[in-house]
Amino acid sequence: MRYLSTRGHPDRRRFCEILLEGLAPDGGLYLPERYPQVDAATLAKWRGLPYADLVFEVLSLYIDDIPPADLKAICAKTYTAEVFGTPEIVPLRELEDGVYLEALSNGPTLAFKDMAMQLLGNLFEYELARRGEELNILGATSGDTGSAAEYAMRGKKGVRVFMTSPDGRMSPFQQAQMFSLQDANIHNIAIAGVFDDCQDIVKAVSNDLNFKRKYRIGTVNSINWARLLAQVVYYFAGYFQATADNEKQVSFAVPSGNFGNVCAGHVARSMGLPIRTLVVATNENDVLDEFFRTGVYRVRSAADTHETSSPSMDISKASNFERFVFDLVGRDAAKARGLFEGELGRNGRFDLSADPAFAQASERFGFASSRSTHADRLATIRDTDKRFATLIDTHTADGLKAAREHLAPGIPMIVLETALPIKFAETIVEALGHEPERPARFEGIEALPKRVVKLPAEAEAVKAYIAQHCD
Ligand SMILES: *Cc1c(COP(=O)(O)O)cnc(C)c1O
């Protein structure tokens, strides 16, 4: 299997070459040259496999530069009941007739990003050891990504994490999750500023190519292909749990921000998994809903990006969206480049409404979308608690609302549960008048000693800190 860039760069790379990289050299995103097809016999063979074995089967179709025995060991070590809470790893439960919740958030940080990040941590450690290299991961977070990255990389050989976050602006729980880590290779950096300042610093440091090379700076952002690939697997696992045979179709509703999660669904569907509809659920930051309704993709300004009660979906643009659009326009790299580099670069938007390709988004690729508001979230959380005695988080609430708007008779609808309610306790209290239950391992976490340094919102200060902590 070789990987190409959505913007047409002539190079073809192998999995381990793109594993530690972000964008392709031409600014595009990496995709496999083709999607391996999974036939009925394969689905029959996969149904009933333990999760880690299923991961190995799916990954083996995309990775041919790690010996199978090594890859199998990495999968087995990553997806354990100890780390993910249950032997099923992603257990499915029926909420109401034909509507299911697939639990993706029982990993170490209680959000679905663990599903991919835990694998990434083990792949990084493996590949860095093989090359005899080290990597310093620099990131910016306002919550889920940073903690998932830190819990995945803690104690890993050859990897250090430098995670910037806006000082005082994360929820106390999320802060405690990150800052209580005492591992020597994890560095929390609280920046005197907002999230955008953190992102600007990461960009500035990464753009200093000498510094980047000297200190081997890397990232773990959501455009990483290995992360996306890890997420493909739970679409298969959800499908097998919701159906009794491989003839049946199912649909998925996916709380979406950077389009990584639902793009993994698109990949699973493109491989032949019988998915009818992929429902993209957005909050008030409805960049994606607008596209699927109108064909117009319009990046929002910072002023036009809302702070909502499903904050992990608060995006101004969707960084993985280019992958889907590349497929949508028939894998025409020149066209994708024209849209993302040309039109988006010039006008901050592109318009496919008059392009025959746009109709394919729903007709051929099965996409649908919805938008939710804060009031919708409160209502969905209350209703789910009352009627089903089930507490869901704000992002999952956006997914559930979207799911109900796209139900089809006889087609199971699987809502991906992307976080546990404890992570967004404030809104749960607003909806229900009481705090959500907290898993025992997080009792009293806010009182633990914190490991964090405070730095001004200056790239130079962060560079100096990294340089000091790199030997
Ligand atoms: C990251 C995140 C999302 C959005 O996922 P994307 O892959 O960026 O679309 C949704 N919900 C939660 C809880 C998240 O952490």
PDBQT file of the ligand as one rigid body, heavy atoms in Angstrom, charges set to zero:
ROOT
HETATM    1  C1  LIG A 501     -12.612  15.653  18.960  1.00  0.00    +0.000 C 
HETATM    2  C2  LIG A 501     -14.014  15.449  19.406  1.00  0.00    +0.000 A 
HETATM    3  C3  LIG A 501     -15.086  15.505  18.503  1.00  0.00    +0.000 A 
HETATM    4  C4  LIG A 501     -14.906  15.846  17.039  1.00  0.00    +0.000 C 
HETATM    5  O1  LIG A 501     -14.250  14.841  16.326  1.00  0.00    +0.000 OA
HETATM    6  P1  LIG A 501     -13.603  15.132  14.890  1.00  0.00    +0.000 P 
HETATM    7  O2  LIG A 501     -12.851  13.923  14.555  1.00  0.00    +0.000 OA
HETATM    8  O3  LIG A 501     -12.720  16.341  15.083  1.00  0.00    +0.000 OA
HETATM    9  O4  LIG A 501     -14.716  15.423  13.942  1.00  0.00    +0.000 OA
HETATM   10  C5  LIG A 501     -16.358  15.238  18.977  1.00  0.00    +0.000 A 
HETATM   11  N1  LIG A 501     -16.585  14.974  20.284  1.00  0.00    +0.000 NA
HETATM   12  C6  LIG A 501     -15.582  14.915  21.181  1.00  0.00    +0.000 A 
HETATM   13  C7  LIG A 501     -15.901  14.635  22.600  1.00  0.00    +0.000 C 
HETATM   14  C8  LIG A 501     -14.249  15.144  20.780  1.00  0.00    +0.000 A 
HETATM   15  O5  LIG A 501     -13.259  15.099  21.675  1.00  0.00    +0.000 OA
ENDROOT
TORSDOF 0
